[in-house]
Amino acid sequence: MKDHLKFLLVLSALVLPISVDAADLVFSEVELIPTARLRWGDTAFIAPEHFKNLDIQPGQQALLRADDGNTIPVYLLPINREPESISLRRTLRDALGVESGEASITLTLVTPEETGLEDMEIGTSIRTHPGDTTRWPGIVLGGPHADSDRFTGEIVETAAELADIPAVTGWRGRISFIGRWLDTNRPMQREPRELFSIRPDRSWTDAAEALYHSYREGLLEVGTAGRRNTGNPPLDLYVDFHGHGLSVTDEEGNRIHRYV
């Protein structure tokens, strides 16, 4: 086992300062949150500076242990967020068997062999579904931001499986936690800052261009079967699925976040 870290959390809303047994560090920002939609299981987010100070790599595995001995494995990822917006989410709270309020939780850095978790998939991935091109000639469904535009990957791949429509999806192109924001369906990128955050402006980069060409090749591969070199346009119809998060005001004047 690696460095042994022990900290106090206010589970309902706030995070108290965290003292580290093995080093002269004080944690000021910690978030523990499930990211099942990214297919990464339960993930603990901590402040980026501690990744640097403790030489932790994104996807590092750890064990969380409550006072009564209940233990769960988690992945570690960096996050930039105000301390007052950070809490231990209910899924992990329930798994540890602790209530809202103050609880003493031990976090221990471990190896994959000690957690039983698989290595986290950090790299990008393009997935294709060939479909039936005799039934759907020149037609392709696309989900370039399959996991960052929430549920669009699942929508596209489910439609492809049910109706046998050719489809292509791009996964893990946008992971702001580790400073990655590739557009997938165009060769543009929001460039990373130091310590895992991202800049607001987009630019043309080699990494973005490489992912874009992989996505485009996958799209043409499933959409032009039997139609290459015919002199016709490669596709008749390409449908791009996207999502968008926004804050709105409900009828009672409360600000809520919606995803569309």
Long-range contacts (C-beta under 8 A, 24 or more apart in sequence): 1-108, 1-109, 1-110, 1-114, 2-108, 2-109, 2-110, 3-54, 3-108, 3-109, 4-106, 4-108, 5-106, 5-107, 5-108, 5-109, 6-104, 6-105, 6-106, 6-107, 7-105, 7-107, 8-102, 8-103, 8-104, 8-105, 9-87, 9-88, 9-102, 9-103, 9-105, 10-87, 10-101, 10-102, 11-87, 11-88, 11-93, 11-98, 11-99, 11-100, 11-101, 11-102, 11-103, 12-87, 12-100, 12-101, 13-84, 13-87, 14-83, 14-84, 14-86, 14-87, 15-83, 15-86, 15-87, 16-102, 23-53, 23-54, 25-50, 25-53, 25-54, 28-83, 29-79, 29-81, 29-82, 29-83, 29-86, 30-86, 31-79, 31-81, 31-86, 31-87, 31-88, 31-89, 32-64, 32-74, 32-88, 32-89, 32-92, 33-89, 33-91, 33-92, 34-89, 34-91, 34-92, 37-147, 37-150, 37-151, 38-147, 38-172, 38-175, 39-121, 39-147, 40-75, 40-120, 40-121, 41-74, 41-75, 41-117, 42-72, 42-73, 42-74, 42-75, 42-91, 42-92, 42-95, 43-74, 43-75, 43-76, 43-77, 44-74, 44-75, 44-76, 44-77, 44-92, 44-107, 45-76, 45-77, 45-78, 45-79, 45-81, 45-177, 46-76, 46-77, 46-78, 46-79, 47-78, 47-79, 47-80, 48-78, 48-79, 48-80, 48-195, 48-196, 48-197, 49-195, 51-76, 51-78, 51-195, 51-196, 52-195, 54-109, 56-109, 58-120, 58-122, 58-177, 58-178, 58-196, 59-119, 59-120, 59-122, 60-109, 61-109, 61-110, 61-111, 61-112, 61-114, 61-115, 61-117, 62-107, 62-108, 62-109, 62-110, 62-115, 63-106, 63-107, 63-108, 63-110, 63-114, 63-115, 64-92, 64-96, 64-105, 64-106, 64-107, 65-105, 65-106, 65-107, 65-108, 66-96, 66-97, 66-98, 66-103, 66-104, 66-105, 67-103, 67-104, 68-97, 70-95, 70-96, 70-97, 70-98, 72-96, 73-110, 73-115, 73-116, 73-117, 75-117, 75-120, 76-109, 77-177, 77-178, 78-177, 78-178, 78-195, 78-196, 79-177, 80-195, 80-196, 80-197, 121-172, 122-172, 122-175, 122-178, 123-172, 124-170, 124-171, 124-172, 124-173, 124-182, 124-211, 124-214, 125-170, 125-171, 125-172, 126-168, 126-169, 126-170, 126-171, 126-211, 126-214, 126-215, 126-218, 127-157, 127-168, 127-169, 127-170, 127-171, 127-218, 128-166, 128-167, 128-168, 128-218, 128-221, 128-222, 129-157, 129-160, 129-161, 129-165, 129-166, 129-167, 129-168, 129-222, 130-166, 130-222, 130-225, 131-160, 131-164, 131-165, 131-166, 131-167, 131-222, 132-164, 132-165, 132-166, 133-166, 133-222, 133-223, 133-225, 133-226, 133-227, 135-164, 136-163, 136-164, 136-165, 136-166, 137-226, 137-227, 137-236, 138-223, 138-224, 138-227, 138-233, 138-234, 138-235, 138-236, 138-237, 139-165, 139-166, 139-223, 139-235, 139-236, 139-237, 139-238, 139-239, 140-165, 140-166, 140-167, 140-168, 140-219, 140-222, 140-223, 140-235, 140-237, 140-238, 140-239, 141-165, 141-166, 141-167, 141-168, 141-239, 141-241, 142-167, 142-168, 142-169, 142-185, 142-219, 142-238, 142-239, 142-240, 142-241, 143-167, 143-168, 143-169, 143-170, 143-240, 143-241, 144-169, 144-170, 144-173, 144-183, 144-184, 144-185, 144-215, 144-240, 144-242, 145-170, 145-173, 145-174, 145-184, 145-185, 145-242, 145-243, 146-170, 146-171, 147-171, 147-172, 147-174, 148-173, 148-174, 148-175, 149-241, 149-242, 149-243, 149-244, 150-243, 150-245, 150-259, 151-243, 152-241, 152-242, 152-243, 155-241, 156-241, 166-222, 166-223, 166-225, 167-222, 168-215, 168-218, 168-219, 168-222, 170-211, 170-215, 173-211, 182-207, 182-208, 182-211, 183-208, 183-212, 184-211, 184-212, 184-215, 185-212, 185-215, 185-240, 186-212, 187-211, 187-212, 187-213
